[in-house]
Amino acid sequence: MELLADIAYARSGDKGDVCNVGIMAKRPDLYPLVLRCVTPDAVGRHLAGLVSGDIAVYRLDNIEAVNVVMRGALGGGATRTTRFDQTGKAMATALLRMPIEEAS
């Protein structure tokens, strides 16, 4: 089973209850596959139970990357959540574990 981690790198961050994950293709020729795989619906299915709000995916064509913005993703934010990962740093790893066929 091929995972998003096989074709991309990722890093995540937070602002309140919003988590964003930057996903960059490992090679320029893999960027079209990243675009096909990383959609709001696919991310929502993969992170079901973790994200309660809207998910948006913004293309960054000049660097073969996308920025995934997830609202309602941190249980209220770093100072209010009871989650172990209060600032969403593990969300990048969680998203990289998304099977590519699940996203297609």
C-alpha positions in Angstrom: 0.0 0.0 0.0 1.4 3.3 -1.0 1.1 6.2 1.4 1.2 10.0 0.9 4.6 9.8 2.8 6.0 7.9 -0.2 5.4 10.9 -2.5 5.5 14.0 -0.2 6.9 15.8 2.8 4.8 17.6 5.4 4.9 20.0 8.3 2.1 21.3 10.4 1.3 24.2 12.7 -1.6 25.9 14.5 -3.4 29.0 15.3 -6.1 28.5 17.9 -8.4 25.7 16.8 -7.1 25.8 13.2 -4.4 23.5 12.0 -2.5 23.8 8.8 -0.4 21.2 7.1 2.0 22.1 4.3 2.5 19.2 1.9 5.3 19.3 -0.7 5.9 16.8 -3.4 9.2 15.0 -3.2 9.8 15.5 -6.9 8.1 17.9 -9.4 6.7 15.0 -11.4 4.8 13.8 -8.2 3.0 17.1 -7.7 0.0 16.1 -10.0 -0.5 13.0 -7.9 -0.4 15.1 -4.7 -3.1 17.3 -6.2 -5.3 14.3 -7.0 -4.8 12.8 -3.6 -4.9 15.7 -1.2 -8.5 17.0 -1.5 -10.8 18.3 1.3 -13.0 15.1 1.0 -10.0 12.7 1.2 -8.4 14.6 4.1 -11.8 14.6 5.9 -12.3 10.9 5.5 -8.7 10.1 6.6 -8.9 12.4 9.7 -12.5 11.7 10.6 -13.0 12.2 14.3 -10.1 14.6 14.6 -11.4 17.5 12.4 -14.9 18.8 13.1 -14.8 21.9 10.8 -14.2 22.9 7.2 -11.1 21.7 5.3 -9.6 23.7 2.5 -6.7 22.8 0.2 -4.7 25.7 -1.3 -2.4 25.0 -4.3 1.1 26.4 -4.2 2.1 25.6 -7.8 5.4 27.5 -7.7 6.8 25.2 -5.1 4.9 22.0 -6.0 3.0 22.0 -2.6 -0.4 22.4 -1.1 -1.5 24.0 2.2 -4.2 22.1 4.0 -6.2 24.3 6.4 -8.4 22.4 8.9 -10.8 24.3 11.2 -12.0 22.7 14.4 -9.0 20.5 14.3 -7.4 20.9 17.7 -10.2 20.4 20.2 -10.6 24.1 21.0 -6.9 25.1 20.7 -3.7 24.7 22.6 -4.9 26.3 25.9 -8.3 24.6 25.9 -7.9 21.2 24.5 -7.4 17.9 26.4 -5.7 16.3 23.4 -2.1 15.1 23.8 -1.0 17.0 20.6 -2.3 20.4 21.6 -0.6 22.3 18.7 -1.3 19.8 15.9 2.4 19.0 15.3 1.5 15.3 14.7 -1.2 16.2 12.1 1.5 16.2 9.4 2.5 12.7 10.3 -1.2 11.6 10.5 -1.8 13.0 7.0 1.3 11.4 5.6 -0.1 8.1 6.6 -3.1 8.5 4.3 -3.1 5.7 1.7 -3.0 7.1 -1.8 -5.8 4.8 -3.0 -8.0 6.1 -0.1 -7.5 9.6 -1.4 -8.0 8.9 -5.2 
